[in-house]
Amino acid sequence: MAEWTFEHEGLTVRITRDAHRARIEWSGVSDIRSPASFLSPFLDDWSSKLKDTEVTVDLTALEYMNSATVKPLLDLVKLLDQTSRLVNVVFRDSDWQRAHRNCMAVLARTLKRTRVQ
């Protein structure tokens, strides 16, 4: 199993991968003004390494995500939808995550391989 971790100002993104499955776990807080500047290159790079796998994007340990973090997350899910076998996006049932989950569920209707829970 391979594992990679990215940390920046309270946000941790941990990726684990075996031959057929991968998990991208977000934890901590993303309250940075321009998270795309550091998140996008990292996530673009790793999304290509997850090609042909079943990927779970797990946001249940994320304590807070500002609206600026939504765009890099959506971009990641779109990239994964194009290259992976299946993408599962998992949210926790909390007030602030519920709003993001509902938006992601609407967007997932336009994607071929993405499911939102």
N, C-alpha and C positions, 0 to 999 in steps of 0.2 A: 504494500500500500504506500502511495506517495502522499506527502502532506506539505502544504505551503501555508504560511501565515503572513498577513499584511496588517500592520498596526499604524495608526496615525491619529494623534490627538483624541484618544478615548474610543476610537472605533477599531474593532478587530474583525478582519475577514479571514476565515480559516477554510482552506480547501483541502479535502481529502479525496483520493481517487484510487480505485482498484481497476481491474480490467474492464468492468462493465458499468460501474456506477461511480458517481461523484457527488459530493455534498459540499455546498458553499454555505458556511454558517456565519451569519453576521451577529455581532454582539457589541455591547457597550452603547456609546452615544455618538451619533453623527450630527453635530451642531456647527459644522464648519461652513463658512460663507461660500466657498467654491470647491466642493469636494470632487467635482469632475476633473479638476486639474491633476489630482493625484490618483483618484480611483479609476478613471477611464483607461489610462495606459495599462495599469495592472490588470483590470478585468478583461480588457481586450486581449491581452497576452494569454491569460489563462483560459479564456473561453475557447481559443483555438486548440488548446491542449485537452479539452474535454469533448472533442469531436467524437461522435458515435457512441456516447455514453448516455445513461439515464441520469439526469442531474436533478438534485433537490436543492433549491435555494431556501434555506431555513432562516427565517427572520424572527423566530420565537424568542431568542435571547437578546434581541435588540431592544434597548431601553427607550431610545428616542431617535427619531430620524426627522430632520428638518426637510422642508419642501425642496431645497436645493439638492438633496441626496436622491430624490425620486428619479430624476433624469438619468443619472448613471445606472441606477438599478433597472429602470425600464430598458435602457440600451443593452445592458447585460442580458436580460431575459429575451429580448429580440434576437440578439446574436446567438444565444443558446438554442432558441427555437429553430433557427436556420441550420444548425450544425449537429445538434444532439438528437438522440432517439426520442426522448421524452423529457419535459421540464416540469417539475412540480415546485410550485412556490407556496411555502407554508408560513402562515401568519399566526400569531397568538391572538386569542379572543380578548383584546383590550380595546378601550374606546379609540385611542389614537391609531392603533394598528387596523382596526375595523374599517376605518375610512380609507386607508391605503389598500387594504384587501379588496374592498368593493371597487375601487378604481382599477386595480390590477385585473380583477375578474372581468370587467367590461372590456378592457384592452385585450385580454387573453382570447376573447371570442374571435378576434381577427388573426390569431396565431394558430398554426397547425398542430403544434405538439405541446402546448403549454396548458397546464391545469393549475388552478389556484384553490388552496384549502385554507 
